[in-house]
Amino acid sequence: MEDPTWRPRLQVLQVALLFMKKRILYVITKSNFGGAQKYVYDLATGIAPDDFDVAVAMGGEGILADKLRKARVRTITIPSLARDINPVKDLTSFFALLRVFRAERPDVIHINSAKVGGLGALAGRLSCLSLKLKTCHLSPVIIFTAHGWAFNEDRSVLSKTIIKLLSWVTVVLSHKTIAVSQAVKDDTTHWPFIKNKVFTIPIGVSDIPFLSRADARARISAITNIPLPENMFLVGTIAEFHQNKGLQYAIQALATIIPKNPEIYYIILGNGEEENSLRALIAEHKLENHVSLLIMQKDAAQFLPAFDCFLLSSIKEGLPYVILEAGLAKLPVIATSVGGIPEVIEDGKSGILVHPRNPKELAHALMHLFGSPEKRGEFAVVLHEKVSRDFSLDSLRAKTYPLYKK
């Protein structure tokens, strides 16, 4: 005969085990699927469920939320969270974070991106206070990952100064700060009161289900309505349509070389706020039959084998995933020497580095690779070996998860 008390006892045991686990709460501003979101997804889905209870709080209901739910990771939506500065929404987001932290009572709060970094670090510090301002028995460990600093963007001197001050406050309020590249860490070298709080853990990538070259080209051709014959030299970029990516300089570079080299084509995969201005620039240079914006919000990396060369013209980066993904796809890479990119690309050995905002240098590098299949192959092999060796997802997880247990 079945014991009628076994179910209640099991439920009590399950609740007890839940509270014995460390509770990890990731927080990120947007729920699209850019680099920071991939980082959160890779960490949140790799944790052993027997050791941790994991949840992710984010603004919106985008691709990140969908992918996390499919992976059976609990999500929390904070509608007011957004990248742009809005005092009313920011204050609303702060109190929303405070409510989430008090309800979840996480052991570790791992915050990502600049906006939620400052709000989350402050809310995390205050979350252990009750309404009567009595200290809780335990306060959460706050970890902030710096994917890049907003004060490196094209802004006014006043704006950069304010953002740098707020970034410093975020690091001060956090117990530990992870920099995704040495360049990101170096930007904090002279900041006061943060000694031994910032350290570097590079991002990592795992195997990607790439399409074959033929399939990738066929699908791109079908979407863009542009024939892509095998003898075409196809340059590719995966990037958000944002000023930080410097896509206008890439288009300007292509505009100088395509008239004399009509077998060169350029495909940009991504989406974002600069779409209309980029389309206008393409039309201005009469490049509609050679340059295409391919709107794609997820799984763009699978198309990398279609390209003969990968181009990244960013003016600001931390450490971009797309460079690592291009390396896994065994592509030669041309990129700007900003942020952590030189930590992956060694100029002249595993790719070509150029100065940012310089269409002339981009054009020269493109023509160099266009005319040298041997050099393209050499760069691709060296980069693939480096990415596979130094930027694995297993390494990222192995270096990050122990921080949650300390």
BADREN-829295 format. One record per residue (C-alpha): residue in three letters; x, y, z; residue number from 0. Coordinates in pm, 1 decimal, padded with zeros to 6 digits, m for minus. Layout:
residues N
<r ala	x X	y Y	z Z	k NUM>
...
END
This chain:
residues 406
<r met	x 00000.0	y 00000.0	z 00000.0	k 0>
<r glu	x 00131.5	y 00343.7	z m00094.5	k 1>
<r asp	x 00246.8	y 00563.8	z 00193.3	k 2>
<r pro	x 00018.1	y 00873.5	z 00177.0	k 3>
<r thr	x 00287.2	y 01092.7	z 00333.1	k 4>
<r trp	x 00560.5	y 01036.1	z 00075.5	k 5>
<r arg	x 00455.0	y 01313.5	z m00162.6	k 6>
<r pro	x 00453.7	y 01591.7	z 00101.8	k 7>
<r arg	x 00788.5	y 01467.4	z 00231.9	k 8>
<r leu	x 00931.2	y 01472.7	z m00120.7	k 9>
<r gln	x 00810.9	y 01828.7	z m00172.7	k 10>
<r val	x 00971.6	y 01939.0	z 00153.5	k 11>
<r leu	x 01295.6	y 01770.1	z 00049.2	k 12>
<r gln	x 01290.4	y 01940.6	z m00291.6	k 13>
<r val	x 01240.0	y 02281.5	z m00129.3	k 14>
<r ala	x 01519.9	y 02211.5	z 00116.0	k 15>
<r leu	x 01755.9	y 02111.2	z m00164.0	k 16>
<r leu	x 01665.6	y 02427.3	z m00355.2	k 17>
<r phe	x 01770.5	y 02645.2	z m00064.6	k 18>
<r met	x 02091.7	y 02444.8	z m00022.4	k 19>
<r lys	x 02196.4	y 02528.3	z m00378.4	k 20>
<r lys	x 02373.8	y 02851.0	z m00453.8	k 21>
<r arg	x 02135.1	y 03085.3	z m00632.8	k 22>
<r ile	x 02289.5	y 03261.3	z m00933.0	k 23>
<r leu	x 02108.4	y 03551.6	z m01094.0	k 24>
<r tyr	x 02242.9	y 03691.0	z m01421.1	k 25>
<r val	x 02126.7	y 04039.3	z m01517.8	k 26>
<r ile	x 02162.8	y 04204.2	z m01857.9	k 27>
<r thr	x 02008.6	y 04513.8	z m02015.8	k 28>
<r lys	x 01878.7	y 04391.8	z m02352.0	k 29>
<r ser	x 01738.5	y 04056.6	z m02461.4	k 30>
<r asn	x 01862.8	y 04056.2	z m02820.3	k 31>
<r phe	x 02149.3	y 03820.3	z m02905.0	k 32>
<r gly	x 02465.3	y 04025.5	z m02933.4	k 33>
<r gly	x 02799.5	y 03945.2	z m02774.6	k 34>
<r ala	x 02703.4	y 04017.0	z m02413.4	k 35>
<r gln	x 02385.6	y 03811.5	z m02450.7	k 36>
<r lys	x 02580.8	y 03516.4	z m02595.7	k 37>
<r tyr	x 02811.2	y 03540.6	z m02294.8	k 38>
<r val	x 02520.9	y 03524.5	z m02050.5	k 39>
<r tyr	x 02359.2	y 03238.4	z m02242.2	k 40>
<r asp	x 02682.8	y 03037.6	z m02251.5	k 41>
<r leu	x 02738.2	y 03076.7	z m01877.7	k 42>
<r ala	x 02377.1	y 03027.1	z m01768.9	k 43>
<r thr	x 02329.7	y 02709.5	z m01972.7	k 44>
<r gly	x 02659.6	y 02550.3	z m01872.1	k 45>
<r ile	x 02607.5	y 02542.4	z m01497.2	k 46>
<r ala	x 02539.1	y 02204.9	z m01334.8	k 47>
<r pro	x 02174.7	y 02223.1	z m01213.6	k 48>
<r asp	x 02262.1	y 02000.9	z m00917.4	k 49>
<r asp	x 02496.2	y 02269.0	z m00782.4	k 50>
<r phe	x 02320.1	y 02596.1	z m00866.9	k 51>
<r asp	x 01973.9	y 02741.9	z m00910.8	k 52>
<r val	x 02003.4	y 02975.9	z m01211.0	k 53>
<r ala	x 01785.7	y 03258.8	z m01341.7	k 54>
<r val	x 01840.0	y 03544.7	z m01588.5	k 55>
<r ala	x 01678.8	y 03889.1	z m01554.4	k 56>
<r met	x 01669.5	y 04110.7	z m01863.6	k 57>
<r gly	x 01491.5	y 04389.2	z m02043.0	k 58>
<r gly	x 01239.9	y 04279.4	z m02304.1	k 59>
<r glu	x 01132.8	y 03949.5	z m02454.5	k 60>
<r gly	x 01390.7	y 03898.3	z m02727.6	k 61>
<r ile	x 01591.8	y 03610.8	z m02869.7	k 62>
<r leu	x 01792.8	y 03563.4	z m02550.2	k 63>
<r ala	x 01474.3	y 03499.3	z m02352.8	k 64>
<r asp	x 01352.5	y 03247.9	z m02611.8	k 65>
<r lys	x 01680.7	y 03057.9	z m02620.8	k 66>
<r leu	x 01707.6	y 03045.2	z m02241.4	k 67>
<r arg	x 01357.1	y 02906.1	z m02204.3	k 68>
<r lys	x 01429.4	y 02639.1	z m02461.5	k 69>
<r ala	x 01733.6	y 02549.3	z m02253.5	k 70>
<r arg	x 01508.4	y 02532.1	z m01943.8	k 71>
<r val	x 01668.9	y 02834.1	z m01774.8	k 72>
<r arg	x 01427.7	y 03050.0	z m01576.6	k 73>
<r thr	x 01388.4	y 03407.7	z m01704.2	k 74>
<r ile	x 01267.4	y 03729.8	z m01540.2	k 75>
<r thr	x 01155.9	y 04021.5	z m01756.6	k 76>
<r ile	x 01212.4	y 04382.8	z m01652.0	k 77>
<r pro	x 01025.2	y 04586.9	z m01918.1	k 78>
<r ser	x 01174.1	y 04923.6	z m01823.8	k 79>
<r leu	x 01535.2	y 04816.2	z m01887.3	k 80>
<r ala	x 01674.7	y 04977.0	z m02204.5	k 81>
<r arg	x 02018.3	y 05082.2	z m02333.3	k 82>
<r asp	x 01938.9	y 05450.2	z m02387.3	k 83>
<r ile	x 01951.8	y 05686.1	z m02091.6	k 84>
<r asn	x 01606.8	y 05779.9	z m01963.5	k 85>
<r pro	x 01589.3	y 05908.6	z m01604.1	k 86>
<r val	x 01229.4	y 05792.7	z m01548.7	k 87>
<r lys	x 01285.3	y 05444.7	z m01692.4	k 88>
<r asp	x 01621.6	y 05415.1	z m01518.3	k 89>
<r leu	x 01465.9	y 05493.2	z m01179.3	k 90>
<r thr	x 01185.2	y 05247.4	z m01252.1	k 91>
<r ser	x 01441.8	y 04983.9	z m01348.9	k 92>
<r phe	x 01638.8	y 05041.1	z m01029.0	k 93>
<r phe	x 01337.8	y 04973.2	z m00807.2	k 94>
<r ala	x 01238.6	y 04678.6	z m01026.7	k 95>
<r leu	x 01586.1	y 04529.2	z m00979.0	k 96>
<r leu	x 01562.3	y 04589.3	z m00605.8	k 97>
<r arg	x 01232.1	y 04398.6	z m00594.0	k 98>
<r val	x 01374.3	y 04113.2	z m00801.5	k 99>
<r phe	x 01684.6	y 04082.6	z m00583.1	k 100>
<r arg	x 01479.9	y 04081.6	z m00263.8	k 101>
<r ala	x 01239.8	y 03822.6	z m00403.3	k 102>
<r glu	x 01510.4	y 03596.4	z m00549.2	k 103>
<r arg	x 01760.6	y 03635.3	z m00264.3	k 104>
<r pro	x 02052.5	y 03529.5	z m00488.4	k 105>
<r asp	x 02388.4	y 03429.4	z m00347.7	k 106>
<r val	x 02555.0	y 03571.9	z m00658.4	k 107>
<r ile	x 02440.4	y 03855.6	z m00883.2	k 108>
<r his	x 02632.1	y 03852.7	z m01212.7	k 109>
<r ile	x 02559.3	y 04177.1	z m01397.0	k 110>
<r asn	x 02644.3	y 04248.1	z m01760.9	k 111>
<r ser	x 02649.9	y 04564.4	z m01976.6	k 112>
<r ala	x 02705.6	y 04923.3	z m01872.3	k 113>
<r lys	x 02347.2	y 05036.5	z m01805.0	k 114>
<r val	x 02243.9	y 04752.4	z m01579.4	k 115>
<r gly	x 02595.2	y 04741.0	z m01434.1	k 116>
<r gly	x 02555.9	y 05060.3	z m01232.7	k 117>
<r leu	x 02188.4	y 05009.7	z m01150.2	k 118>
<r gly	x 02240.8	y 04643.6	z m01064.4	k 119>
<r ala	x 02547.9	y 04695.6	z m00848.9	k 120>
<r leu	x 02374.6	y 04961.4	z m00640.0	k 121>
<r ala	x 02050.7	y 04762.8	z m00613.0	k 122>
<r gly	x 02251.5	y 04453.4	z m00521.5	k 123>
<r arg	x 02425.7	y 04636.8	z m00238.6	k 124>
<r leu	x 02094.6	y 04768.0	z m00106.4	k 125>
<r ser	x 01899.2	y 04444.8	z m00155.9	k 126>
<r cys	x 02018.1	y 04302.1	z 00173.3	k 127>
<r leu	x 01846.0	y 04581.8	z 00361.9	k 128>
<r ser	x 01489.8	y 04532.1	z 00482.1	k 129>
<r leu	x 01232.0	y 04808.4	z 00482.3	k 130>
<r lys	x 01350.5	y 04891.2	z 00832.9	k 131>
<r leu	x 01708.3	y 04917.9	z 00701.7	k 132>
<r lys	x 01830.2	y 04625.4	z 00908.8	k 133>
<r thr	x 02109.6	y 04426.3	z 00750.7	k 134>
<r cys	x 02022.0	y 04080.0	z 00619.7	k 135>
<r his	x 02204.2	y 03774.5	z 00746.7	k 136>
<r leu	x 02378.7	y 03729.8	z 00409.8	k 137>
<r ser	x 02442.4	y 03975.0	z 00125.8	k 138>
<r pro	x 02496.9	y 03865.7	z m00235.7	k 139>
<r val	x 02832.7	y 03858.1	z m00407.9	k 140>
<r ile	x 02817.4	y 04104.7	z m00698.5	k 141>
<r ile	x 03018.2	y 04022.1	z m01010.4	k 142>
<r phe	x 03028.5	y 04267.7	z m01298.6	k 143>
<r thr	x 03151.9	y 04170.3	z m01645.2	k 144>
<r ala	x 03283.8	y 04462.7	z m01848.1	k 145>
<r his	x 03233.0	y 04381.2	z m02217.1	k 146>
<r gly	x 03374.8	y 04720.3	z m02314.1	k 147>
<r trp	x 03350.8	y 05075.4	z m02183.6	k 148>
<r ala	x 03095.6	y 05324.0	z m02318.9	k 149>
<r phe	x 03338.6	y 05612.5	z m02258.2	k 150>
<r asn	x 03541.2	y 05480.6	z m02555.6	k 151>
<r glu	x 03254.3	y 05561.5	z m02791.2	k 152>
<r asp	x 03227.2	y 05880.2	z m02997.7	k 153>
<r arg	x 03081.5	y 06118.6	z m02740.3	k 154>
<r ser	x 03140.0	y 06467.4	z m02602.1	k 155>
<r val	x 03413.6	y 06519.2	z m02344.4	k 156>
<r leu	x 03151.5	y 06587.0	z m02075.5	k 157>
<r ser	x 02957.7	y 06272.5	z m02162.5	k 158>
<r lys	x 03274.1	y 06059.2	z m02158.5	k 159>
<r thr	x 03374.5	y 06202.7	z m01821.0	k 160>
<r ile	x 03036.9	y 06129.7	z m01663.4	k 161>
<r ile	x 03027.1	y 05777.5	z m01807.5	k 162>
<r lys	x 03380.0	y 05702.4	z m01686.7	k 163>
<r leu	x 03284.8	y 05819.8	z m01336.7	k 164>
<r leu	x 02975.5	y 05597.7	z m01337.4	k 165>
<r ser	x 03181.8	y 05304.8	z m01467.6	k 166>
<r trp	x 03426.7	y 05350.7	z m01182.0	k 167>
<r val	x 03137.8	y 05356.4	z m00933.2	k 168>
<r thr	x 03008.1	y 05029.6	z m01081.0	k 169>
<r val	x 03346.1	y 04862.5	z m01027.6	k 170>
<r val	x 03371.8	y 05000.9	z m00673.7	k 171>
<r leu	x 03024.8	y 04870.1	z m00583.8	k 172>
<r ser	x 03094.9	y 04526.6	z m00734.3	k 173>
<r his	x 03295.4	y 04271.0	z m00540.6	k 174>
<r lys	x 03469.8	y 04144.8	z m00855.0	k 175>
<r thr	x 03490.5	y 04275.7	z m01210.8	k 176>
<r ile	x 03568.2	y 04051.9	z m01507.7	k 177>
<r ala	x 03725.3	y 04220.6	z m01810.5	k 178>
<r val	x 03670.3	y 04025.4	z m02133.4	k 179>
<r ser	x 04008.9	y 04136.9	z m02267.3	k 180>
<r gln	x 04332.7	y 04280.2	z m02134.1	k 181>
<r ala	x 04254.1	y 04603.7	z m02318.6	k 182>
<r val	x 03931.3	y 04641.3	z m02120.7	k 183>
<r lys	x 04122.3	y 04585.9	z m01795.9	k 184>
<r asp	x 04397.8	y 04829.4	z m01895.9	k 185>
<r asp	x 04140.0	y 05108.5	z m01917.7	k 186>
<r thr	x 04096.4	y 05078.2	z m01539.6	k 187>
<r thr	x 04467.2	y 05085.0	z m01450.0	k 188>
<r his	x 04466.6	y 05431.2	z m01290.5	k 189>
<r trp	x 04126.8	y 05411.9	z m01120.3	k 190>
<r pro	x 04146.5	y 05456.4	z m00740.6	k 191>
<r phe	x 04019.2	y 05213.0	z m00477.3	k 192>
<r ile	x 03980.1	y 04912.1	z m00708.3	k 193>
<r lys	x 04311.7	y 04734.9	z m00656.7	k 194>
<r asn	x 04284.5	y 04359.7	z m00720.9	k 195>
<r lys	x 03914.9	y 04387.7	z m00810.8	k 196>
<r val	x 03950.9	y 04369.6	z m01190.3	k 197>
<r phe	x 04089.5	y 04066.7	z m01371.8	k 198>
<r thr	x 04077.6	y 03928.1	z m01723.9	k 199>
<r ile	x 03880.8	y 03623.5	z m01837.4	k 200>
<r pro	x 03854.0	y 03614.0	z m02218.0	k 201>
<r ile	x 03528.7	y 03510.4	z m02379.0	k 202>
<r gly	x 03512.2	y 03170.4	z m02544.0	k 203>
<r val	x 03333.0	y 02992.7	z m02826.1	k 204>
<r ser	x 03239.8	y 02633.5	z m02897.0	k 205>
<r asp	x 03178.0	y 02446.0	z m03220.6	k 206>
<r ile	x 02925.6	y 02611.1	z m03452.8	k 207>
<r pro	x 02699.2	y 02417.3	z m03693.0	k 208>
<r phe	x 02831.2	y 02594.6	z m04002.2	k 209>
<r leu	x 02654.9	y 02554.3	z m04334.7	k 210>
<r ser	x 02862.7	y 02430.2	z m04625.9	k 211>
<r arg	x 03007.9	y 02700.6	z m04850.9	k 212>
<r ala	x 02767.0	y 02610.1	z m05129.5	k 213>
<r asp	x 02458.9	y 02602.7	z m04904.9	k 214>
<r ala	x 02552.7	y 02927.5	z m04731.2	k 215>
<r arg	x 02599.9	y 03108.8	z m05063.6	k 216>
<r ala	x 02279.6	y 02965.0	z m05206.4	k 217>
<r arg	x 02074.9	y 03081.7	z m04908.9	k 218>
<r ile	x 02232.1	y 03428.9	z m04907.4	k 219>
<r ser	x 02171.1	y 03456.1	z m05282.4	k 220>
<r ala	x 01806.4	y 03360.0	z m05238.2	k 221>
<r ile	x 01755.0	y 03623.8	z m04969.2	k 222>
<r thr	x 01944.2	y 03908.7	z m05136.8	k 223>
<r asn	x 01839.3	y 03827.0	z m05494.5	k 224>
<r ile	x 02204.1	y 03863.9	z m05597.2	k 225>
<r pro	x 02372.6	y 03577.7	z m05788.4	k 226>
<r leu	x 02677.8	y 03451.2	z m05601.0	k 227>
<r pro	x 02889.5	y 03249.8	z m05845.3	k 228>
<r glu	x 03179.2	y 03043.7	z m05713.0	k 229>
<r asn	x 03442.7	y 03277.0	z m05862.4	k 230>
<r met	x 03301.5	y 03577.8	z m05676.0	k 231>
<r phe	x 03516.9	y 03722.6	z m05396.1	k 232>
<r leu	x 03268.0	y 03760.0	z m05113.1	k 233>
<r val	x 03353.0	y 03984.7	z m04817.7	k 234>
<r gly	x 03136.6	y 03940.8	z m04509.1	k 235>
<r thr	x 03058.5	y 04117.2	z m04181.9	k 236>
<r ile	x 02836.5	y 04016.3	z m03893.2	k 237>
<r ala	x 02754.9	y 04318.6	z m03678.9	k 238>
<r glu	x 02483.1	y 04521.8	z m03516.8	k 239>
<r phe	x 02392.8	y 04820.1	z m03734.2	k 240>
<r his	x 02532.8	y 05065.3	z m03481.6	k 241>
<r gln	x 02778.4	y 05354.1	z m03502.3	k 242>
<r asn	x 03028.2	y 05161.2	z m03287.0	k 243>
<r lys	x 03073.6	y 04907.9	z m03568.2	k 244>
<r gly	x 03203.9	y 05167.0	z m03817.4	k 245>
<r leu	x 03012.6	y 05007.4	z m04105.5	k 246>
<r gln	x 03005.8	y 05333.8	z m04298.0	k 247>
<r tyr	x 03385.4	y 05315.6	z m04330.0	k 248>
<r ala	x 03365.2	y 04960.9	z m04465.7	k 249>
<r ile	x 03108.4	y 05067.0	z m04726.0	k 250>
<r gln	x 03323.0	y 05365.3	z m04823.5	k 251>
<r ala	x 03621.7	y 05132.7	z m04866.6	k 252>
<r leu	x 03423.8	y 04898.9	z m05092.2	k 253>
<r ala	x 03303.1	y 05196.9	z m05295.4	k 254>
<r thr	x 03664.1	y 05273.0	z m05394.2	k 255>
<r ile	x 03754.7	y 04921.6	z m05512.4	k 256>
<r ile	x 03436.5	y 04768.8	z m05658.4	k 257>
<r pro	x 03422.2	y 04986.6	z m05975.6	k 258>
<r lys	x 03753.2	y 04837.0	z m06092.4	k 259>
<r asn	x 03690.4	y 04494.4	z m05936.5	k 260>
<r pro	x 03327.1	y 04401.2	z m06004.4	k 261>
<r glu	x 03380.6	y 04042.6	z m05885.9	k 262>
<r ile	x 03400.8	y 04171.8	z m05524.7	k 263>
<r tyr	x 03077.1	y 04168.6	z m05325.1	k 264>
<r tyr	x 03005.9	y 04267.9	z m04965.2	k 265>
<r ile	x 02736.5	y 04121.1	z m04739.2	k 266>
<r ile	x 02659.4	y 04263.8	z m04392.4	k 267>
<r leu	x 02452.9	y 04036.4	z m04166.6	k 268>
<r gly	x 02280.1	y 04194.8	z m03868.3	k 269>
<r asn	x 02018.0	y 04448.3	z m03767.3	k 270>
<r gly	x 01991.2	y 04773.5	z m03577.5	k 271>
<r glu	x 01913.3	y 05141.5	z m03561.6	k 272>
<r glu	x 02152.5	y 05250.0	z m03839.7	k 273>
<r glu	x 01984.5	y 05039.7	z m04110.3	k 274>
<r asn	x 01827.3	y 05332.9	z m04298.7	k 275>
<r ser	x 02142.3	y 05545.6	z m04298.3	k 276>
<r leu	x 02352.6	y 05251.5	z m04419.3	k 277>
<r arg	x 02107.2	y 05178.8	z m04700.3	k 278>
<r ala	x 02121.0	y 05545.8	z m04797.9	k 279>
<r leu	x 02502.3	y 05531.1	z m04807.5	k 280>
<r ile	x 02492.1	y 05220.0	z m05027.4	k 281>
<r ala	x 02253.8	y 05396.5	z m05264.7	k 282>
<r glu	x 02466.5	y 05712.0	z m05265.8	k 283>
<r his	x 02764.3	y 05511.7	z m05392.7	k 284>
<r lys	x 02543.2	y 05311.7	z m05635.1	k 285>
<r leu	x 02645.4	y 04983.5	z m05473.2	k 286>
<r glu	x 02302.0	y 04816.7	z m05454.7	k 287>
<r asn	x 02415.7	y 04530.0	z m05680.5	k 288>
<r his	x 02737.8	y 04468.9	z m05486.7	k 289>
<r val	x 02666.2	y 04553.9	z m05122.0	k 290>
<r ser	x 02371.6	y 04411.0	z m04927.6	k 291>
<r leu	x 02238.4	y 04438.7	z m04574.8	k 292>
<r leu	x 02099.5	y 04100.5	z m04476.3	k 293>
<r ile	x 01865.2	y 04143.2	z m04178.7	k 294>
<r met	x 01937.8	y 03861.3	z m03937.9	k 295>
<r gln	x 01890.2	y 03851.6	z m03562.3	k 296>
<r lys	x 02021.6	y 03506.5	z m03474.4	k 297>
<r asp	x 02234.2	y 03219.3	z m03603.2	k 298>
<r ala	x 02420.7	y 03448.0	z m03844.5	k 299>
<r ala	x 02749.3	y 03268.5	z m03774.6	k 300>
<r gln	x 02632.2	y 02960.0	z m03963.7	k 301>
<r phe	x 02671.3	y 03160.3	z m04288.0	k 302>
<r leu	x 03041.6	y 03240.0	z m04234.6	k 303>
<r pro	x 03169.8	y 02968.3	z m04473.6	k 304>
<r ala	x 03008.7	y 03163.0	z m04759.9	k 305>
<r phe	x 03276.4	y 03432.2	z m04730.5	k 306>
<r asp	x 03628.3	y 03453.7	z m04868.9	k 307>
<r cys	x 03723.4	y 03720.3	z m04615.6	k 308>
<r phe	x 03576.2	y 03855.3	z m04291.7	k 309>
<r leu	x 03582.6	y 04230.1	z m04227.4	k 310>
<r leu	x 03523.0	y 04411.1	z m03897.5	k 311>
<r ser	x 03553.1	y 04790.7	z m03910.9	k 312>
<r ser	x 03461.1	y 04870.1	z m03548.6	k 313>
<r ile	x 03562.7	y 05192.2	z m03378.6	k 314>
<r lys	x 03499.3	y 05047.1	z m03030.6	k 315>
<r glu	x 03512.8	y 04688.2	z m02903.0	k 316>
<r gly	x 03578.2	y 04485.3	z m02590.4	k 317>
<r leu	x 03644.7	y 04145.3	z m02744.5	k 318>
<r pro	x 03404.4	y 04061.9	z m03029.1	k 319>
<r tyr	x 03262.6	y 03711.0	z m03062.5	k 320>
<r val	x 03248.8	y 03743.9	z m03441.3	k 321>
<r ile	x 03629.0	y 03747.4	z m03467.5	k 322>
<r leu	x 03644.8	y 03416.3	z m03281.3	k 323>
<r glu	x 03360.7	y 03272.0	z m03488.9	k 324>
<r ala	x 03537.2	y 03374.3	z m03809.3	k 325>
<r gly	x 03846.8	y 03199.2	z m03679.3	k 326>
<r leu	x 03651.6	y 02879.3	z m03618.1	k 327>
<r ala	x 03517.9	y 02907.6	z m03974.7	k 328>
<r lys	x 03878.8	y 02926.8	z m04100.4	k 329>
<r leu	x 03839.3	y 03269.6	z m04258.3	k 330>
<r pro	x 04110.3	y 03532.9	z m04306.9	k 331>
<r val	x 04019.1	y 03843.9	z m04110.2	k 332>
<r ile	x 04068.1	y 04216.9	z m04159.4	k 333>
<r ala	x 03983.5	y 04415.6	z m03845.3	k 334>
<r thr	x 04050.7	y 04746.0	z m03673.8	k 335>
<r ser	x 04309.3	y 04753.9	z m03396.3	k 336>
<r val	x 04066.7	y 04854.2	z m03120.2	k 337>
<r gly	x 03989.5	y 04700.8	z m02780.3	k 338>
<r gly	x 04083.0	y 04336.0	z m02746.3	k 339>
<r ile	x 04100.0	y 04261.2	z m03119.7	k 340>
<r pro	x 04485.4	y 04271.4	z m03128.3	k 341>
<r glu	x 04479.8	y 04004.5	z m02856.2	k 342>
<r val	x 04326.5	y 03770.3	z m03113.9	k 343>
<r ile	x 04458.5	y 03900.5	z m03447.4	k 344>
<r glu	x 04835.8	y 03935.4	z m03483.5	k 345>
<r asp	x 04891.9	y 04171.5	z m03773.9	k 346>
<r gly	x 05056.9	y 03999.6	z m04067.3	k 347>
<r lys	x 05043.6	y 03654.5	z m03907.3	k 348>
<r ser	x 04681.3	y 03568.5	z m03828.2	k 349>
<r gly	x 04511.8	y 03853.0	z m04012.6	k 350>
<r ile	x 04541.6	y 04221.1	z m04099.5	k 351>
<r leu	x 04488.2	y 04506.6	z m03853.7	k 352>
<r val	x 04406.6	y 04860.3	z m03966.7	k 353>
<r his	x 04338.3	y 05189.0	z m03792.3	k 354>
<r pro	x 03971.7	y 05268.1	z m03716.6	k 355>
<r arg	x 03780.1	y 05522.7	z m03928.3	k 356>
<r asn	x 04016.6	y 05464.5	z m04219.4	k 357>
<r pro	x 03847.1	y 05351.9	z m04545.0	k 358>
<r lys	x 04176.1	y 05382.8	z m04734.4	k 359>
<r glu	x 04351.1	y 05127.4	z m04512.3	k 360>
<r leu	x 04049.1	y 04896.2	z m04527.4	k 361>
<r ala	x 04049.9	y 04912.8	z m04909.4	k 362>
<r his	x 04424.0	y 04843.9	z m04924.3	k 363>
<r ala	x 04389.4	y 04540.6	z m04694.0	k 364>
<r leu	x 04097.7	y 04404.4	z m04896.3	k 365>
<r met	x 04289.0	y 04433.6	z m05221.9	k 366>
<r his	x 04589.1	y 04261.9	z m05062.0	k 367>
<r leu	x 04381.6	y 03958.4	z m04963.8	k 368>
<r phe	x 04185.9	y 03965.3	z m05289.3	k 369>
<r gly	x 04509.1	y 03923.1	z m05482.9	k 370>
<r ser	x 04670.6	y 03666.9	z m05253.0	k 371>
<r pro	x 04485.7	y 03334.4	z m05204.9	k 372>
<r glu	x 04796.6	y 03185.5	z m05041.0	k 373>
<r lys	x 04807.0	y 03456.8	z m04776.3	k 374>
<r arg	x 04434.4	y 03413.0	z m04709.5	k 375>
<r gly	x 04494.3	y 03045.1	z m04642.1	k 376>
<r glu	x 04790.7	y 03111.5	z m04412.6	k 377>
<r phe	x 04600.8	y 03367.4	z m04204.4	k 378>
<r ala	x 04299.7	y 03136.8	z m04174.6	k 379>
<r val	x 04502.1	y 02840.4	z m04045.5	k 380>
<r val	x 04693.5	y 03042.6	z m03785.4	k 381>
<r leu	x 04380.0	y 03216.1	z m03656.8	k 382>
<r his	x 04185.4	y 02890.5	z m03635.1	k 383>
<r glu	x 04460.9	y 02735.3	z m03425.1	k 384>
<r lys	x 04476.7	y 03035.3	z m03190.5	k 385>
<r val	x 04100.5	y 03056.8	z m03135.3	k 386>
<r ser	x 04070.9	y 02681.9	z m03077.1	k 387>
<r arg	x 04358.5	y 02689.3	z m02828.3	k 388>
<r asp	x 04306.8	y 03015.1	z m02637.0	k 389>
<r phe	x 03937.6	y 03107.0	z m02661.1	k 390>
<r ser	x 03734.6	y 02796.5	z m02586.6	k 391>
<r leu	x 03398.5	y 02800.2	z m02411.4	k 392>
<r asp	x 03525.1	y 02534.5	z m02171.3	k 393>
<r ser	x 03804.1	y 02770.3	z m02063.5	k 394>
<r leu	x 03561.2	y 03059.6	z m02006.3	k 395>
<r arg	x 03337.8	y 02842.9	z m01788.0	k 396>
<r ala	x 03626.1	y 02683.9	z m01600.1	k 397>
<r lys	x 03764.6	y 03026.2	z m01503.2	k 398>
<r thr	x 03428.3	y 03188.9	z m01423.3	k 399>
<r tyr	x 03228.6	y 02929.7	z m01226.0	k 400>
<r pro	x 03478.3	y 02904.2	z m00936.5	k 401>
<r leu	x 03409.1	y 03271.8	z m00862.6	k 402>
<r tyr	x 03052.2	y 03175.4	z m00770.3	k 403>
<r lys	x 03172.9	y 02935.3	z m00501.4	k 404>
<r lys	x 03411.2	y 03171.6	z m00323.4	k 405>
END
